[in-house]
Amino acid sequence: MSHEIRDALLSDVPGILDIYNDAVRNTTAIWNETPVDLANRQAWFDARAQQGYPILVAVDESGVLGYASFGDWRPFEGFRLTVEHSVYIRGDQRGKGLGPVLMAALVERARECGKHVMVAAIESGNAASVRLHERLGFVVTGQMPQVGVKFGRWLDLTFMQLVLNPGAEPS
């Protein structure tokens, strides 16, 4: 099966919802413990569109295989050139190379949007995600032990970042 990477359509939101809720129920990639409904993901989709931020999807004939997006890192003007991203892959598609493809496309879109830094906040035990980010040029910039809890255990947070436009002057 071949896949396509493209901007998400409203018709992709149910597939995005399924991937999101699977991550909520079964992983520490999302630190929420309560699955969300379709209205929640539609509101998220609409907010990204209103901000001019992309949602990219990997799709094939079976539907949405994964998605990636970024949004404001902090709600203050001084952080306007920094974004935080998310990338999630459908359970049966993990380890098949979709994460790096989605991430590379997302990094390029952030550059096109004039962003300067992309931040990743990763559960420290997610070695595959840390390795993926390192391969894409992200560097570890912080470690925060025991700042979260899920599945009855403490979670540590690793911050990584990629400078998108090295040497650029602030605007």
N, C-alpha and C positions, 0 to 999 in steps of 0.2 A: 504494500500500500504506500502510495506517495502522499505527502501532506503539502499544505500551502500555509504560508505565514501571511496574514493580512490584518487590517484593522477590523476590530470586532463590530458586528452588527447587532442591533437590538434582538434579532432572532437567535444570537449566540448566548444570550444571558442565561437561559435555562441550563445550558451546558457548563457555563462558568459557575453557576450556583451549585451544580452537582460536584464539581471539582473542589470548590471552596468548602462545602459542607463535609466532604470526605476528609479534607485536611483538618477541619475542626474536630471531627469525631475520632480520627485515627493517627494524627501526627502532632508534633510540637512545632510545625512550621507556622501555624497560626495559634496564638495563645488564647483565643476565645474558646470557651467551652460549650457554648450554645449555638446550634445551627441557626441559620438565618432563613428568611423566606424570600420568595421571588421579588417582592416589593423592595426589600432591602438591597438586593443586588441591582435592581433597576434604578434605584435612587443613587447607588454608587456609580453605575454606568453613566447616568445623567450628569452627576457632579463632575466626573472626569471630562466629559464632553464640554461642559460649561467652562471648565478651566482651560480647555484646549490641550488636555493631556491625553496621550494615546492609551488604548487598550488593544494589545495585539493578541491574536489567537493563532494557534496551530490547529488546522482542521483537515479532516479527510472525510471520506464518505460515511464514516461512523459518527461524525460530529466533532465537537471541540475536544482536542487532545491535550491542550494546555493553554495558559494565558499569561500575559505579563503586562504590567502597567507601572506607572510612577505617579506620584503626587507630591504635594508640598511636604518638605521635611518638617518644618515648623511654621506656625502661622504668623510670623513676624517678617516685616519687610527686609530686614537684614539677611534673611535666609532665602530670598526670592530666587537665587541662582542655584540653589541646592534642592535636589529631589531625593525621595526615598522610593525604592522600587519593591515590587513583589513579582514573583514568578512561581506558578504552580502547574504541575503536570498531573494529568489523570493517572490514577493508580496503576492501570494496566499498561501505561506508556512510559513510566519512569525507567531511567537507565538506557533509553533508546536514542539519546542525543538531542532531544527537543529543547531541553533547558538551555544549552549553550546557543542554539540557533535563535530562540526567542530573546535571550539576553543580549546577544550581539545586535539584533534588530532594535531592541529597546534602547541600548546605549547610543546607537546612531540617531534615533529619534530625539533623545535628550540633547544631543549635540545640535541637531537641527532646530530645536526649540531655544537654543542659546543658553542652556544650563551649563554650569561650571563643574559641579560635583554631584555624583550619584552615591547615595548612602545605602548600605545593606545592613539590616539588623537581623542576625541569624542566631537561632538557638545553637549554643556552642557545641552541642553533641551532634549536630548535623554536619558531619565531616564531608559528605558529598557536596553539600551546598558551599561550604567553605572552599573546597578544592575547585569547584566550578568558578567561583568568584576570583580566586587567585589566578586561574588560567586566563581570565579575562582582564587581568591587570589590577584588580582590587587589592588593597593592602589592609591588614588588620590595624585599626586605629584605637580600639578600646575593648576592654573585657569588663563585664559587669556580673559578678557572681550572685546567684540566688535572687535575682530581681523579679522572677516570675514563678508561677506554680501551675502545674497541669498534671493530670493523671497521678495525683498524690505525691509529686516530687518537685523539688526546686529546679528551676531552669536558669541557666546562665545565658547571658546575651553577649554575642560577639558583634562589634561594629566593624564594618569594612567600608572603604570608600574608594572611588575611582575619580581622579581629576580628569574631566572630560576634555578640557582645553588648556593643557599646561602652558603657562606663560601669558595667558590672556589677562588683560587689564579689566578690573571690575567696571560694570556699567551702572 
